[in-house]
Amino acid sequence: MIPGSDREHPTFVRSFRYALEGFVTAVTTERNIKVQLAVGVAAIIAGFALRIDGLSWVLVILCIGLVIFAELVNTAIEAIVDLATQELHPLAKRAKDIAAASVFTLSITSAIVGAIVFIRAFLQLGL
C-alpha cells in the first residue's frame, strides 16, 4: 500500500510504463535533455567510428547514462520546487541552482572522460 493512501502500489509493468512516460515527457519538454541525448548519440557514433575497446565503451555508456540521469533528477527537482512555490523565493532559487550545478559538474566530468577515451582512440589509430 502507498503511505497516506488506500491504493495499492502499481504493478511492475505499470511502473515501467510510468517511467517511460516520465522519460518521454522530459524529452519532449526539456531542451537540455535533447542536447544531452544528441551528444550521447554523437559519442556512440564516434565510439563505433574509432573502434574503442570494451572498457572505453563502459566509460562512455556510463557517462551518458549518468548525465541523462542527472538531468532527469534536475528536471524533477525543478518541477517539485515550482509546485511548492510560484513566488521567487531565495531557497527555491538555491535548490534549482544547486540541482543545475550537479548536472553541469557531471557533464564537465563526462566531457573530460570522453576526451581521454577519444584522444586515446585517435592516437591508437594513428590519426
HELIX and SHEET records of a PDB file:
HELIX    1   1 PHE A   12  THR A   29  1                                  18    
HELIX    2   2 ARG A   31  LEU A   50  1                                  20    
HELIX    3   3 GLY A   54  ALA A   84  1                                  31    
HELIX    4   4 PRO A   90  LEU A  125  1                                  36    
END                                                                             
